[in-house]
Amino acid sequence: MRSEDLKPDVIIEGPFFPEPIKIIQVQYLDNGLIQIQGVGTIERRFYDPVISHEDLTKLKLYTENKIDFGADPEGFFLFVEASRVRNAFQFDPLFAVNVSQVDPLPHQIEAVYHYILQNPRPRFLLADDPGAGKTIMAGLVLKELKLRGVVERTLIVVPGHLRDQWRREMWDRFNETFQVIDRQVMKAAFGRNVWEDFSQVITSMDFARQEDVLESLKEITWDLVIVDEAHKLSAYRYGEKTKKTKRYILGEVLSQTSRFLLFLTATPHRGDP
């Protein structure tokens, strides 16, 4: 840097200052020394070092890092929008409700947001009366956990006659697509484990309990498992002996291969453990 470049209002940087400084005044002293007086552009501190003409080579004009607006605007918008959606649940306590086609009742909000989602590892039995909207509550739990980034793979196990109903409800109300896996789909995937092919699956309870299907399920882990009509996963005690049904064994397997677990039933247990 040359001495004639040292002028008031010029911003310089060098090893004599911990930050860029804006020059206020320059004084030329005896013996070829130069006193530079300036104010830091960051901490606003005052500096007045004395340097030699040889030290001028260590100084340079400060160039600000200018923001480049030459990026793809659509790509930038998508990035910002993805960040907004990814963190929206932190600012909207009912985020899943507001992005779904549902009008939840107070007891559904209380169950989902005040109990289930308050638990760091939700494993719950929802035993509300028939018609209380347990499907909607399960969908809200699924949607909320997905939006928070903690659920990716979901398995829904239901009685066979409810498969299409559940699939339709998940799509119409929550815009979630589920693949139905049955014997036909399993045969078409001969040689590989079909459960690995899809991240969101609906299957029949009586299909999943079959021995060969159950063995393939043991190899797969799920983030969330939802079981409707969960009272069908029953075991019976006779004296000191307990008889486990195949459906009950299915429930045991799913409980071991899932992080989050949600059982739905409207049938009271009448005190039977």
N, C-alpha and C positions, 0 to 999 in steps of 0.2 A: 504494500500500500504506500502511496506517495503522501508527503506532508501536505501538499495542496489539496488533497482529498479530504483532509480533516476540517470539516466545516460544521457550524451549528445546524442542528436538526438532522444531521446524518447519523444513521444507526450503524454501529460497528460492533464487532465481536473479536475476542482474542483471549489469550491465557491470563491477561491481567484483570479480567472481570469474570465473575461466575455466571453472568447473564449478559445478553446483548444490552448495550447502553445507547442512549440518545445523547449526542454531544450538545453540551450547552455552550462551552467556551474552550478555546485552545490558546495556550500561552507558550511562547518560545523563550526558553531560558538560556542562560550562559552555558558554555561548554557543549552546545549542541543538544541540550535536553529539551524535552517537550512535556508540558503538563496538560493533561486532558481532563476536563471536568464534564461529567455527564450523569444521567439518571437511568437506572435500570428499567427496562421495559416490562419486567415481570414483577419484581419485588419492590420497585420504585425506590431503591436505595441510591444514595449519592456516592459517586466515585470520583477521585482526583489523583490518579497515579501519575508518576513522573517517569517517562521512558526516554530512551536514547533513539537517535536516528536509525541505528541498526535494528531496534525493536519494531520499527514500522513494518518490517517484513512479516511480523507475526500477527499483524492486524489485517482484517478484511471487512469489506462491506457485508452487512447482514442482509440476507435474502430470505424473506418469509416463505414458508411452504404454502403455496397458493392451492386452494381447493380446485380440483379438476372436475368440471361439470360435463366432461366429454363422454361419460359412461352411457350405456344403453338405458334410457329412461324407463322402459317397460320392465327390464330386469331389476332396476333399483326399486320400482314400485312393488314388484312381487316380493323382493327381499323385506321391505318395510312391512308389507301386509302380512307376510309369514311371521315376522317377529311380533307384530301386534296380536295375531291370533294365538301364537304360542304362549304369550304371557297374559292374555285377556282374562283368564280365570282369576288372576291375582287382584284384578280391579272390579270384576263383576262376580259377586258371590253366587249368582244363579246362572252362570254362563251357559251350561248345557240346556237349561230351560229356554233361554233366549235365542238359541240357534237351532231349536227343535220345534216340530209342529205339535206341541203339547200345551195344555192349559192345566197345570197340576193343581191338585187340591192341597189344603194346608197340611193334612196328615202325611201326604207324599213328600212335601218339602221337608217336613220335620224328620221323617225317617231317613231320607237320602242325605240331606245336608247337615243335620244336627246329630246324627248317630253314625250312619255307615261311613261317610266320607271323613268323619273326625278321627277314625281309627287308621293308624299307619298301615295296617294290613287287614283290610276288611274281609271277614269271614262270618257271614251273618245268615240267620234264618228269618225270612220275612213271612209272618204267619197271619196276615190280615184276613178279614172276612172275604168271601167271594164278592167280586165286583168292586173291590177297593182299589183296583188299578195297580196290581203288583207288576204287571208287564211294563207299565210306564215307569215305575220306580226302578226296575232292573235296567231299562233303557237309559234312564238318567244316570245311573251309576256307571254303566258302560261308557256313555258319551263323556261324562265328566273325567273319568280316569284316562280315557284316550286323549282328551284335550290337554290333560296335564302331562302327557308323555310317559305315563307309567304302565299303560296297557297297550299291547300291540296284538297279541294272539288271544282270541276269545273262542270258547266252546259253549254252545247252548245245548243242553240235553233236555228233551221234552217227550211226552207221550206221542206216539206216531201220528195221531190225528191232529196234533197241534203244530206240526212242523211248518206247514204252509202259512198258518195264521201268524206264527212268530216271525217268520221271514218277511211277511207282508208288513207287520207292525214295525219291525226294525227299519224297513225301507221308507214306509209312508211317514212315520213320525220322527225318525232320527237320521234318515238318509244314510243308513248303514247297510251295506250289502253283505249277505251271508250265503255261503255255499252249503247246500244240503248234501250230506254224505250218507249213502245207503249202500246196499249190497251191489247194485248195478255200478255205481261209481267206483266202488272198491275193486270190482272185477276188472274194470277198464284200466285201473292203475296197477295191473299185475306186475310184481317184481319190485315195487317200491311202497313205502309207507304213505298212503294217500293223505293222512292227517298233516303231513309236512307241506303239502302243496298249497294249502290255503291258510290264511291268518284268521279268518272269521268263519266259523263252521256251526251249522245246526245239524243235529242228528237225533235219531229216535232212541229212546231209553232201551227198548227191547232189542234193538239192533246192536247197540253198543255193549250190551251185557253178554253177547254171544262170545264164546271162548276165544275164537281166532281174532275177533275184533278187539276184545279186551286186551289180548296180548299186544296188539299193535298200538293200542292206546297207552300202554305202560311205558312205551319208548318215547312218548311225546310230552313236553311240558307246555303248560298254558299260563298266561298271565291272569286270566279271569275265566272261571267256569260258572255258568248259571244253570241251575237245575229247576225246572218247573214240575209241579206235582211231586215235590221232594218226599212226601210221605210214602210214596211207592218204593223208596229205597229202604225197605223194612227188614228187621230181624226179629225173631221171636224167641222168648226164653221159656223153657220148660224145665222147671226145677233148677238144677245146677247147669243145665245144658242150654246153649244158645244156638239157634239155627239161623244162619245167614242166607238170605235169598241171593240169587245172582244179581239182582238189582242193587242190593246192599253192598255186595262185593264191588260192583261198579262204582258206587259212591266212595268206598274206601280208596280205590285206585285214583279217582279224580281228586280226592282230598290230598293225596300225596304228590300229585303231579301238577298242582296249580298253586299259584301265589295267593290269589284272591278267590273267594268262594261265596256264592250267593244261592241259598236254597229258598224256593218259594213254595208255599203250601197254604191252603185254606182249611185243611182238615185238622181238627184238634187231636192231640195224642191221648186225651182222656186219662192222663196219669200213667200211661204205659211208657217205660223208659226205652 
